Amino acid sequence: MPSTTVTVGSAVGLHARPATVISEAATALGVPVTLAADGGEPVDAGSALMIMTLGAEKGASITVESEDQAAVDQIAALVAQDLDAE
């Protein structure tokens, strides 16, 4: 299954705003996508609440996985962005 590991780019980590942006994008893709913190269990990327449970701060490594490579690429790009930047 395609996967990639990226570094969290948001200044305050994957809290409410970034988690919501990522979960909305993942849901819109229509394919299952998971996120996992280094050594942790994967969570559903379509759930902002589950993303926030990762406790991922800026600079943390997150593994994005899906059966669809395009979905992996899109969600990984969002995780790597500073979604708090204005």
DAMOVEN-V375487 format. One record per pair of residues at least 24 apart in sequence whose ideal C-beta (glycine too) atoms are under 8 Angstrom apart, sorted by the first residue. I is the first residue (numbers start at 1). J is the second residue. Records with the same first field share a line. If there is no record, write none. Layout:
BEGIN
I->J, J
END
This chain:
BEGIN
1->65, 66, 67
2->65, 66, 67, 68, 69, 72
3->63, 64, 65, 66, 72
4->63, 64, 72, 73, 76
5->61, 62, 63, 64
6->61, 62, 64, 76, 79, 80
7->59, 60, 61, 62, 80
8->56, 57, 58, 59, 60, 61, 62, 79, 80
9->58, 79, 80, 81, 82, 83
10->58, 81, 82, 83, 84
11->58, 82, 84, 85
12->57, 58, 84
13->55, 56, 57, 58, 60
14->51, 52, 54, 56, 60, 62, 79
15->52
16->48, 52
17->83, 84
18->51, 78, 83, 84
19->48, 49, 51, 52
20->48
21->78, 83
22->48, 51, 75, 78, 79, 83
23->47, 48, 51
25->74, 75, 78
26->71, 75
29->66, 68, 71, 74, 75
31->66, 67, 68, 71
32->66, 67
33->64, 65, 66, 68, 71, 72, 75
34->64, 65, 66
35->62, 63, 64, 65, 75, 79
36->62, 63, 65
37->61, 62
38->62, 63
45->75
END
